[in-house]
Amino acid sequence: MELNSTNLLIKSKRQVWKQIRGNWELYLLLIAPVVYFIIFRYLPMYGVLIAFKDFAATQGIWGSPWVGFKHFIEFFDSYNFVQILKNTVYLSLLLLVIAFPIPIIIALMINQVAHQKIKKFMQTSIYAPYFISTVVLIGMVYVFLSPNSGIVNHLIVALGGDPILFMAKMEWFRPIYVFTEVWQNTGFASIIYLAALAGVDPHLHEAAVVDGANKWQRVRHIDLPGIVPTILILFILAVGNLMNIGFEKAFLMQTDINVGTSEIIPTYVYKMGIQRALYSFSAAIGMINAVINLILLVLVNRIVKKLSGNGLF
């Protein structure tokens, strides 16, 4: 019995090495990304230890004293913990509910455009904002929404209204953030769905046309089911990244007046870690954020896989 198991093990190892030798070019290409992730993603993880220490730069990570869950408890007991968590979750859910489905709709609409030049023009126009840097984008927002010279307030005054101090009102922070996110990133996300739509069998559309199906029916019964696996994978990734809202945009849009809604976990970590040099405290907050994302990713992946059979792992 032991001899048979040994022979099977040797045989399986030979098959593995045979596959590697037969596809050595592919494995060679994998070396660079694997090395990158090891050096820049996995090795720095040991720095998470400072979340459980009173880190001092003069003593180093290993020399700093252990304090256990002190910094985690301090964050949970802080006066603004509920507000920061609420702001982060609320803004994340808004992005998920509003910004996630729009690229799907845009991709389905563009895919139905028959004229190729118009189709390419629309793709380029929607995709172009993705290349604008966040700093430039927020600068444009401040210019457009200026109470004195902004085109938006000029339109409001022309229609008989009063100028609105958009960037100085807490209630306007989330709508502006979501709008800029949709405007900037819809084009990139829609390209992914357009690529998935390109893989849909055209014979299905031809058969549907012969049967008398209109465009809406073909979109509903052919295109949409064809990209459902892609939608589910991107949805899982979006939920797994739910708490990682873009720091740069929120920080650039933040003012002393709208801080009540604009203070989220990434901006709070920056203030605690960089501005106030509370490295251990900010590392603990970042770790909490990462753990929440991991839990959401695993749970959503399990639910989606159970319901549809598609998942990341």
N, C-alpha and C positions, 0 to 999 in steps of 0.2 A: 504493500500500500504506500509506504514511504517512498519507494523507488518510483512508483507511478507518478506521485505528486511532484517529485524532484524533476522527472522527465518533462512533465507538463510545464513546470516553471521555466526550465531551460528552453523549451520550445517557444514559450510566450516571449521570453527575452530575445530570442533570435528573431522572432517576427517583428518585435518593436524596433530592433536595430536595423532590420531590413527595410522597414518603413522609413526610418530616419535617413538611411543611406539613399533611398529612392527619392526622397524629397529634401535633400540637404540644402538646396537653395532657399526653400521656404524657412527652414529652421535658422539659416544664416541671417535672413532678414529679420527674424524675431529677436536676435541678440541685442540690437540697438535699443528697441523699446523696453526689453526686459531689464537691461542694465540701467536705463534711465529711471524706470520705476523703482528699482532697488536703491539707487543712489539718492534720488530726490523725493521719493515717496515713502519708502519703508524704513530706511536708516534714520531719517529725522524723527520717526515716531518715538524714539526713546526720549525725545524732549518733552513728551507728555508727562513724564515723571514730575516736572516742576509743578504740575497741578496738585500734587500731594506733598509738596515741600514749600518752605519759605525760601524761595530762590533768591540768592544774592550772587551777582556777577563775580564778585571777588572770590567766592567759595566754589563756584561752578555747580553743575547739576548734581553731581554725586556728593559734593561736600556740604551742600545745603541741608538743613535739618528737616526730617520728616514731620509732617503735621496731620497726616491722614486726610480726612474729608473736611477739614476746617474751611477751606475756600469755597467748597460746594455749599456748605451750610450757610456761609456768609452771603452767598448770592441768593439762596432761597429766602433768607431772612431780610434781605435788603428792602428798603422802603419802595423802590421802584421795580421790583421783580415782576409783579403782576402786570404792570403797565407795559414793560418791555416785552414780556412774553405775549401779551395780548396784541400789541402792535405788530410783532413779528408774525404771529399766526394769522391775524386778520389780513395783513398785506399779502402773505403767501397764498392764502385761500383765494383772495381776489385775483391774483395772477393765475392761479390754477384754473379757476372757473371762467375767467374772461380771456386771458391770453393764450391758454392752451388750445381751445377749439377753433379760434380764428384762423390759424394757418391751415387747418384741415379744410375749412370752408373755402378759403382762398385757393388752395390747391385744386379742389374739386371744380371750382369755377374756371380757373385758368385752363384746366385740362379739357374743358368743353369748348374752348375757343378754337374755331376751325382755321382762321387766318394765321399763318405761322409768324408773319412779321409783327402783327399785333400781339400775338402770344409772347414772343420774345421781348417786345417792348415792355409789356406788363410785368414779366418776370424780372427784367433788369430794374425797372422803376421800383418795384417792391423790395428787391434785394439790396439796392444801393444804400439805404440808411444803415444797414448792418456795418458798413465800413466807417461810419462816423464815430469818432472817439466819444467816450462818455462825457469828458470835460467839454468838448465842443457842443455836444447835444444839450447839456444843461445850460451852457451859455446861450444857445439859441432859445431855450425855454424862457430864460430870464428876459431876453430881448422881446420875444413875442408877447409875454404876459406882463410887461412893464406897465404900471398904472398911468404913466405919462406918455410914453411913445410906442407902446406895444400895439400891434395890429389888432389883437383880440379885444383890448379895451376900447380901441377906436371904433370897432364894430358895435360894441355894447353901447357906447355913447351915441353913435349914429342911430341906433334903434330906440333911443330914449332912456337908456339905463344909466346907472352910475358906475364909474370905474371900480374894479374889484382888485384888491391887493391879494392876488392869488398866492404868492409865496409867503405871505404873512398870516395866512389863515390855516389853522390846523385841519379843517374839514376838506381843504383842497389838495392836501399833500398826496393822499392815496389816489384820487382820480388822475392827477397829473403823472404820478409815478407809473400807474398802470397804462395810461395812454402812451407815454414815451416808450415803455417796454414793448407794447404791441407794435408801435410804429417802427421801432428799431430792429426787432428780432423776428417779426412775422415772415419776412422774406426768406431768411435762412431756414426757418422751420418748414416753410411751405415747399422748399426745394427737396427736402427729404421725402415729403409725401408725394411730390410730383415724380420723384424717382421710383417710388413704390407703385404709383399709378402706371408708369411706363411698363411695369412687369405684368400688368393685367392683360390677359389674352384678348387680342382685338377681335378674334372670331366670336367671342361672346357678344360683343357689341353688334357685330354684323348679324348674328342670329336674332338678337333682340330687335334690331331695326326691321328685319324681315317680319317678325311677329307683331310689329306695330307699336313697339315701345317708344315713348318719347324720351327726351333728355333727362328729365327728372326721374323717370322710372329706371333708366339705365344707370344713373348716378346712385340711386337708392339700392338697386338690386345687383349691380355689377361692380362699380367703382368702390363704393363704400365697404362692402364685404371684402374686396380685394386688398384693402389697406388696413383692415382691422388689426392684423398682427403687428404692423408697424405702429399703429396708434397705441396699442396696449403696451408695447415695449417702451415707447416714449412717455407714456403715462406713468409707468412704474418708475422710470428714471426721474420724472418730474416730481412725483411724490417723495421719492428718496432724497431729493434735493430741496424739499419743501422749505426747510428752515434756512437755507443758504441764499438769502436774498442778496442781490448785488450791493456791495458796500459802497462802491464809488458813487453811484447815482444817489443813494439815500444820503450820504454824507455831504455831497455837493448841494443837494436840495434842502438840507437841514438849516434852519435858522433858530434863533433863541425863542421866536414866537411860535413856530410850528413843532417844537421839539416834543410836545405832548403826543403827537402821532408819528413823528418821524424817527423817534429813538427806538431802534431795533437792536437785536443782539449783535450783528456785525459792527454797527457804529459804537455800541457800548463797549464791546471788546477793544476796539481801537482806542477809545478814550481811556479805558482802564490800563491797557497794556502799553501803549505808546506815549500818551500824554502824561499819565500819572505814574508810569513805570511799575504798575502792579502786575508783574509778569505771571506770577503763580495764580492770582485771582482771575486774570483774563484767560489763562490756559484752562482753568477749571470750567469757565463759562463756555469756551470753545469745545471742550470735551463733552459737556452736556449737550450742546447743539449737535455734535457729531453722533452721539449715541442715539439721540432722538431720530435723526435722519436714518441711521442704520436700522432701528426698530421699524420705522415706517416702511423702509424699503423691503425688509424681509416679510412683514405682514401683508403689504399690498401685493408683492410678488406671489405669495402663497395663495391669496384670495383669487387673484387674476388667473393663476395657473389652474386652480381648482375649478373655476367657472368656465374658462375657455380653452385650457390646455396649453396656452402660450405663457412663457415666462422667461426671466433672465437666467434663472438657474433652478 
